[in-house]
Protein backbone atom coordinates (compact mmCIF):
# COMPACT_ATOMS: atom_id res chain seq x y z
CA UNK A 1 0.00 0.00 0.00
CA UNK A 2 1.34 3.41 -1.01
CA UNK A 3 2.05 6.15 1.54
CA UNK A 4 -0.95 8.46 0.90
CA UNK A 5 -3.44 5.55 0.89
CA UNK A 6 -1.93 4.17 4.08
CA UNK A 7 -2.22 7.54 5.82
CA UNK A 8 -5.90 7.78 4.85
CA UNK A 9 -6.63 4.27 6.17
CA UNK A 10 -4.67 4.96 9.35
CA UNK A 11 -6.53 8.21 9.99
CA UNK A 12 -9.91 6.59 9.27
CA UNK A 13 -9.12 3.62 11.53
CA UNK A 14 -8.31 5.90 14.48
CA UNK A 15 -11.46 7.93 13.83
CA UNK A 16 -13.70 4.82 13.80
CA UNK A 17 -12.03 3.45 16.94
CA UNK A 18 -12.66 6.71 18.81
CA UNK A 19 -16.29 6.71 17.59
CA UNK A 20 -16.76 3.04 18.51
CA UNK A 21 -17.93 2.37 14.93
CA UNK A 22 -16.69 -1.23 14.73
CA UNK A 23 -18.81 -2.17 11.70
CA UNK A 24 -17.31 0.71 9.74
CA UNK A 25 -13.88 -0.37 10.95
CA UNK A 26 -14.49 -3.83 9.47
CA UNK A 27 -15.66 -2.32 6.17
CA UNK A 28 -12.41 -0.36 6.08
CA UNK A 29 -10.19 -3.43 6.50
CA UNK A 30 -12.11 -6.30 4.91
CA UNK A 31 -10.82 -5.69 1.37
CA UNK A 32 -7.23 -4.91 2.37
CA UNK A 33 -4.47 -7.47 2.00
CA UNK A 34 -3.28 -8.97 5.30
CA UNK A 35 0.24 -7.59 4.72
CA UNK A 36 -1.17 -4.07 4.35
CA UNK A 37 -3.20 -4.48 7.55
CA UNK A 38 -0.09 -5.67 9.39
CA UNK A 39 1.81 -2.63 8.13
CA UNK A 40 -0.94 -0.32 9.39
CA UNK A 41 -1.00 -2.01 12.81
CA UNK A 42 2.69 -1.16 13.22
CA UNK A 43 1.72 2.53 13.45
CA UNK A 44 -0.96 2.08 16.10
CA UNK A 45 -0.93 1.76 19.88
CA UNK A 46 -1.38 -1.62 21.59
CA UNK A 47 -4.98 -0.70 22.49
CA UNK A 48 -5.83 0.23 18.89
CA UNK A 49 -4.18 -2.93 17.55
CA UNK A 50 -6.19 -5.10 19.92
CA UNK A 51 -9.49 -3.45 18.94
CA UNK A 52 -8.80 -3.97 15.22
CA UNK A 53 -7.66 -7.55 15.77
CA UNK A 54 -10.81 -8.38 17.73
CA UNK A 55 -12.94 -6.96 14.90
CA UNK A 56 -11.05 -9.08 12.35
CA UNK A 57 -11.36 -12.15 14.57
CA UNK A 58 -15.12 -11.75 14.94
CA UNK A 59 -15.74 -11.13 11.23
CA UNK A 60 -13.13 -13.31 9.47
CA UNK A 61 -10.85 -15.56 11.54
CA UNK A 62 -8.79 -16.64 8.54
CA UNK A 63 -7.96 -13.02 7.75
CA UNK A 64 -7.08 -12.40 11.41
CA UNK A 65 -4.75 -15.41 11.30
CA UNK A 66 -3.10 -14.14 8.11
CA UNK A 67 -2.49 -10.75 9.75
CA UNK A 68 -0.89 -12.45 12.77
CA UNK A 69 1.47 -14.38 10.49
CA UNK A 70 2.45 -11.16 8.67
CA UNK A 71 3.33 -9.30 11.89
CA UNK A 72 6.74 -9.46 13.54
CA UNK A 73 6.70 -12.22 16.21
CA UNK A 74 7.10 -9.64 19.01
CA UNK A 75 4.17 -7.56 17.75
CA UNK A 76 1.97 -10.62 17.18
CA UNK A 77 2.71 -11.89 20.69
CA UNK A 78 1.85 -8.47 22.14
CA UNK A 79 -1.67 -8.81 20.71
CA UNK A 80 -2.14 -12.49 21.56
CA UNK A 81 -1.17 -11.91 25.20
CA UNK A 82 -4.40 -9.98 25.63
CA UNK A 83 -6.84 -12.60 24.29
CA UNK A 84 -8.07 -15.94 25.73
CA UNK A 85 -6.07 -19.15 25.19
CA UNK A 86 -8.91 -20.66 23.16
CA UNK A 87 -8.78 -17.81 20.65
CA UNK A 88 -5.00 -18.13 20.37
CA UNK A 89 -5.27 -21.84 19.53
CA UNK A 90 -7.97 -21.14 16.94
CA UNK A 91 -5.67 -18.64 15.28
CA UNK A 92 -2.70 -21.04 15.43
CA UNK A 93 -4.74 -23.78 13.75
CA UNK A 94 -5.05 -21.51 10.71
CA UNK A 95 -1.35 -20.67 10.21
CA UNK A 96 1.73 -22.75 9.42
CA UNK A 97 3.77 -24.35 12.21
CA UNK A 98 6.93 -22.45 11.19
CA UNK A 99 5.01 -19.18 11.68
CA UNK A 100 3.64 -20.32 15.05
CA UNK A 101 6.99 -21.24 16.63
CA UNK A 102 8.61 -17.75 16.72
CA UNK A 103 5.36 -16.15 17.94
CA UNK A 104 4.85 -18.76 20.65
CA UNK A 105 8.38 -18.22 21.91
CA UNK A 106 7.57 -14.56 22.61
CA UNK A 107 4.67 -15.48 24.91
CA UNK A 108 5.14 -16.06 28.67
CA UNK A 109 6.09 -19.67 29.53
CA UNK A 110 2.79 -20.42 31.27
CA UNK A 111 0.89 -19.25 28.17
CA UNK A 112 3.12 -21.36 25.92
CA UNK A 113 2.30 -24.50 27.88
CA UNK A 114 -1.42 -23.69 27.97
CA UNK A 115 -1.57 -23.05 24.22
CA UNK A 116 0.30 -26.28 23.36
CA UNK A 117 -1.98 -28.26 25.66
CA UNK A 118 -5.08 -26.72 24.07
CA UNK A 119 -3.96 -27.31 20.48
CA UNK A 120 -4.71 -30.56 18.66
CA UNK A 121 -2.05 -33.24 18.91
CA UNK A 122 -0.55 -33.03 15.41
CA UNK A 123 0.02 -29.25 15.12
CA UNK A 124 1.14 -29.11 18.75
CA UNK A 125 3.79 -31.79 18.14
CA UNK A 126 4.98 -30.01 14.99
CA UNK A 127 5.44 -26.75 16.89
CA UNK A 128 7.24 -28.50 19.76
CA UNK A 129 9.58 -30.10 17.22
CA UNK A 130 10.44 -26.73 15.69
CA UNK A 131 11.02 -25.17 19.13
CA UNK A 132 13.47 -27.99 19.83
CA UNK A 133 15.92 -26.45 17.34
CA UNK A 134 18.14 -23.46 18.08
CA UNK A 135 16.98 -19.99 17.10
CA UNK A 136 18.04 -18.68 13.68
CA UNK A 137 18.68 -22.16 12.28
CA UNK A 138 17.13 -24.02 9.36
CA UNK A 139 15.31 -26.32 11.79
CA UNK A 140 13.53 -23.40 13.44
CA UNK A 141 12.29 -21.75 10.21
CA UNK A 142 11.49 -24.90 8.15
CA UNK A 143 8.03 -26.15 7.27
CA UNK A 144 7.20 -29.79 7.98
CA UNK A 145 4.49 -29.78 5.31
CA UNK A 146 5.91 -30.98 1.98
CA UNK A 147 5.61 -33.62 -0.75
CA UNK A 148 7.92 -36.65 -0.35
CA UNK A 149 7.54 -40.11 -1.90
CA UNK A 150 9.57 -43.30 -2.21
CA UNK A 151 11.90 -43.58 -5.20
CA UNK A 152 10.12 -46.73 -6.41
CA UNK A 153 6.81 -44.85 -6.87
CA UNK A 154 5.80 -44.31 -10.47
CA UNK A 155 4.71 -40.97 -11.89
CA UNK A 156 1.00 -41.84 -12.10
CA UNK A 157 0.84 -42.93 -8.44
CA UNK A 158 2.90 -39.90 -7.41
CA UNK A 159 0.43 -37.46 -9.00
CA UNK A 160 -2.50 -39.27 -7.38
CA UNK A 161 -0.78 -39.22 -3.97
CA UNK A 162 -0.14 -35.48 -4.26
CA UNK A 163 -3.76 -34.83 -5.22
CA UNK A 164 -4.96 -36.81 -2.20
CA UNK A 165 -2.52 -34.99 0.06
CA UNK A 166 -3.92 -31.65 -1.04
CA UNK A 167 -2.14 -28.31 -1.24
CA UNK A 168 0.95 -27.86 0.94
CA UNK A 169 2.98 -24.75 1.73
CA UNK A 170 6.01 -25.91 -0.28
CA UNK A 171 4.25 -27.14 -3.44
CA UNK A 172 7.28 -26.50 -5.68
CA UNK A 173 9.12 -29.80 -5.71
CA UNK A 174 8.48 -33.47 -5.04
CA UNK A 175 11.26 -34.84 -2.84
CA UNK A 176 12.32 -38.45 -3.33
CA UNK A 177 13.37 -40.65 -0.39
CA UNK A 178 14.51 -44.25 0.05
CA UNK A 179 12.95 -46.88 2.31
CA UNK A 180 14.62 -45.35 5.41
CA UNK A 181 13.51 -41.81 4.63
CA UNK A 182 16.90 -40.57 3.41
CA UNK A 183 16.76 -37.78 0.84
CA UNK A 184 18.02 -39.22 -2.47
CA UNK A 185 16.60 -36.92 -5.14
CA UNK A 186 14.19 -34.21 -6.20
CA UNK A 187 11.69 -33.91 -9.04
CA UNK A 188 10.18 -30.62 -10.20
CA UNK A 189 6.44 -30.57 -10.77
CA UNK A 190 7.12 -29.74 -14.42
CA UNK A 191 9.18 -32.94 -14.82
CA UNK A 192 6.41 -34.91 -13.15
CA UNK A 193 3.70 -33.62 -15.48
CA UNK A 194 5.63 -34.39 -18.69
CA UNK A 195 6.98 -37.82 -17.70
CA UNK A 196 5.36 -41.08 -18.79
CA UNK A 197 2.86 -42.47 -16.21
CA UNK A 198 4.75 -45.76 -15.60
CA UNK A 199 8.14 -44.10 -15.13
CA UNK A 200 9.58 -44.52 -11.64
CA UNK A 201 10.67 -41.43 -9.75
CA UNK A 202 14.24 -42.71 -9.41
CA UNK A 203 14.55 -42.63 -13.21
CA UNK A 204 13.69 -38.93 -13.61
CA UNK A 205 14.85 -37.43 -10.28
CA UNK A 206 17.82 -35.13 -9.94
CA UNK A 207 20.28 -36.89 -7.63
CA UNK A 208 22.41 -33.81 -6.98
CA UNK A 209 20.13 -32.34 -4.33
CA UNK A 210 21.15 -29.12 -2.62
CA UNK A 211 20.10 -29.39 1.01
CA UNK A 212 20.94 -27.97 4.43
CA UNK A 213 21.12 -29.48 7.91
CA UNK A 214 18.71 -28.60 10.69
CA UNK A 215 21.51 -26.78 12.57
CA UNK A 216 22.57 -24.66 9.57
CA UNK A 217 22.46 -20.92 10.25
CA UNK A 218 19.43 -19.27 8.62
CA UNK A 219 21.65 -16.70 6.90
CA UNK A 220 23.55 -19.48 5.13
CA UNK A 221 20.21 -21.04 4.12
CA UNK A 222 19.09 -17.75 2.56
CA UNK A 223 22.40 -17.43 0.72
CA UNK A 224 22.09 -20.99 -0.65
CA UNK A 225 18.58 -20.31 -1.98
CA UNK A 226 19.82 -17.11 -3.66
CA UNK A 227 23.03 -18.65 -5.06
CA UNK A 228 21.33 -21.70 -6.59
CA UNK A 229 18.12 -19.91 -7.72
CA UNK A 230 15.82 -22.15 -5.68
CA UNK A 231 12.26 -21.55 -4.53
CA UNK A 232 12.60 -24.08 -1.70
CA UNK A 233 15.45 -25.99 -0.09
CA UNK A 234 15.12 -29.32 1.77
CA UNK A 235 16.28 -29.69 5.37
CA UNK A 236 17.82 -32.96 6.57
CA UNK A 237 18.96 -34.25 9.96
CA UNK A 238 22.34 -35.75 10.89
CA UNK A 239 21.43 -39.03 9.16
CA UNK A 240 20.38 -37.22 5.93
CA UNK A 241 16.70 -37.96 6.59
CA UNK A 242 14.30 -35.40 5.16
CA UNK A 243 12.58 -33.49 7.98
CA UNK A 244 11.43 -30.22 6.45
CA UNK A 245 11.62 -27.57 3.75
CA UNK A 246 12.53 -23.88 3.86
CA UNK A 247 10.54 -21.92 1.26
CA UNK A 248 11.45 -18.71 -0.51
CA UNK A 249 8.93 -16.61 1.50
CA UNK A 250 10.74 -17.64 4.70
CA UNK A 251 14.06 -16.78 3.06
CA UNK A 252 12.83 -13.27 2.23
CA UNK A 253 11.88 -12.80 5.90
CA UNK A 254 15.34 -14.03 6.94
CA UNK A 255 17.08 -11.63 4.55
CA UNK A 256 15.00 -8.73 5.87
CA UNK A 257 15.72 -9.68 9.49
CA UNK A 258 19.45 -10.21 8.95
CA UNK A 259 19.78 -6.94 7.03
CA UNK A 260 18.06 -5.10 9.90
CA UNK A 261 20.38 -6.73 12.43
CA UNK A 262 23.46 -5.79 10.38
CA UNK A 263 22.36 -2.15 10.04
CA UNK A 264 21.62 -1.93 13.77
CA UNK A 265 24.94 -3.52 14.70
CA UNK A 266 26.73 -1.01 12.49
CA UNK A 267 25.66 1.74 14.90
CA UNK A 268 25.76 -0.42 18.07
CA UNK A 269 21.98 -0.73 18.48
CA UNK A 270 19.94 -3.65 19.72
CA UNK A 271 17.85 -5.21 16.91
CA UNK A 272 14.77 -5.02 19.17
CA UNK A 273 14.87 -1.19 19.22
CA UNK A 274 11.68 0.40 17.87
CA UNK A 275 10.58 3.98 17.24
CA UNK A 276 7.55 3.28 19.45
CA UNK A 277 9.71 2.33 22.46
CA UNK A 278 9.39 4.49 25.56
CA UNK A 279 12.28 6.87 26.37
CA UNK A 280 13.16 4.77 29.44
CA UNK A 281 13.33 1.59 27.35
CA UNK A 282 15.52 3.28 24.71
CA UNK A 283 17.90 4.67 27.34
CA UNK A 284 18.18 1.26 29.00
CA UNK A 285 19.14 -0.43 25.71
CA UNK A 286 21.51 2.24 24.43
CA UNK A 287 23.25 3.43 27.60
CA UNK A 288 25.92 0.66 27.72
CA UNK A 289 27.04 1.41 24.15
CA UNK A 290 27.00 5.18 24.80
CA UNK A 291 29.18 4.72 27.89
CA UNK A 292 31.67 2.66 25.90
CA UNK A 293 31.73 5.37 23.23
CA UNK A 294 32.24 8.01 25.92
CA UNK A 295 35.16 6.05 27.38
CA UNK A 296 36.90 5.63 24.03
CA UNK A 297 36.17 9.22 22.95
CA UNK A 298 37.80 10.43 26.18
CA UNK A 299 41.17 9.30 24.77
CA UNK A 300 41.08 12.18 22.27
CA UNK A 301 41.38 14.97 24.91
CA UNK A 302 44.29 13.08 26.49
CA UNK A 303 46.12 13.04 23.15
CA UNK A 304 45.40 16.76 22.60
CA UNK A 305 46.67 17.54 26.11
CA UNK A 306 49.89 15.64 25.37
CA UNK A 307 50.57 18.03 22.46
CA UNK A 308 49.46 21.13 24.35
CA UNK A 309 52.81 22.82 23.95
CA UNK A 310 52.88 22.24 20.20
CA UNK A 311 49.38 23.65 19.80
CA UNK A 312 50.34 26.78 21.78
CA UNK A 313 53.20 27.39 19.36
CA UNK A 314 51.01 26.80 16.26
CA UNK A 315 47.45 27.84 17.09
CA UNK A 316 46.35 26.98 13.54
CA UNK A 317 46.56 23.29 14.51
CA UNK A 318 43.60 23.79 16.88
CA UNK A 319 41.48 24.94 13.92
CA UNK A 320 42.39 21.78 12.00
CA UNK A 321 41.44 19.33 14.79
CA UNK A 322 37.64 19.35 14.14
CA UNK A 323 38.29 18.79 10.42
CA UNK A 324 40.48 15.76 11.12
CA UNK A 325 37.88 14.34 13.52
CA UNK A 326 35.03 14.91 11.05
CA UNK A 327 36.88 13.34 8.12
CA UNK A 328 37.96 10.44 10.34
CA UNK A 329 34.35 9.86 11.34
CA UNK A 330 33.10 9.93 7.75
CA UNK A 331 35.83 7.58 6.54
CA UNK A 332 35.17 5.25 9.47
CA UNK A 333 31.43 5.11 8.79
CA UNK A 334 32.07 4.40 5.09
CA UNK A 335 34.47 1.59 5.96
CA UNK A 336 32.03 0.09 8.46
CA UNK A 337 29.18 0.21 5.91
CA UNK A 338 31.30 -1.63 3.31
CA UNK A 339 32.51 -4.21 5.84
CA UNK A 340 29.03 -4.94 7.22
CA UNK A 341 27.71 -5.45 3.70
CA UNK A 342 30.62 -7.75 2.77
CA UNK A 343 30.04 -9.84 5.89
CA UNK A 344 26.28 -9.94 5.25
CA UNK A 345 26.65 -11.30 1.69
CA UNK A 346 29.43 -13.71 2.67
CA UNK A 347 32.28 -11.98 0.83
CA UNK A 348 34.34 -11.35 3.98
CA UNK A 349 35.70 -14.33 5.89
CA UNK A 350 38.71 -15.37 7.99
CA UNK A 351 40.68 -16.41 4.89
CA UNK A 352 40.71 -12.83 3.61
CA UNK A 353 40.87 -11.16 7.04
CA UNK A 354 44.54 -10.12 6.80
CA UNK A 355 43.96 -8.38 3.44
CA UNK A 356 40.86 -6.61 4.78
CA UNK A 357 42.66 -5.41 7.92
CA UNK A 358 45.58 -4.14 5.81
Secondary structure, DSSP 8 states (H G I E B T S, - for coil): --HHHHHHHHHHHHHHHHHT-HHHHHHHHTTS-HHHHHHHHTTS-HHHHHHHHHHHHHH-HHHHHHHHHHS-HHHHHHHHTTS-HHHHHHHHTTS-HHHHHHHHHTS-HHHHHHHHHHS-HHHHHHHHHHHTS-TTBHHHH-BS--EEEETT-BHHHHHHHHHHH---TTTTEEEEE-TT-BEEEEEEHHHHHHS-TT-BHHHHSBS---EEETTSBHHHHHHHHHHTT-SEEEEE-TT-BEEEEEEHHHHHHHHHHHHHHHHHHHTT--TT--TTS-HHHHHHHHHHHHHHHHHHHHHHHHHHHHTHHHHHH-THHHHHHHHHHHHHHHHHHHHHHHHHHHHHTT---GGGHHHHH-
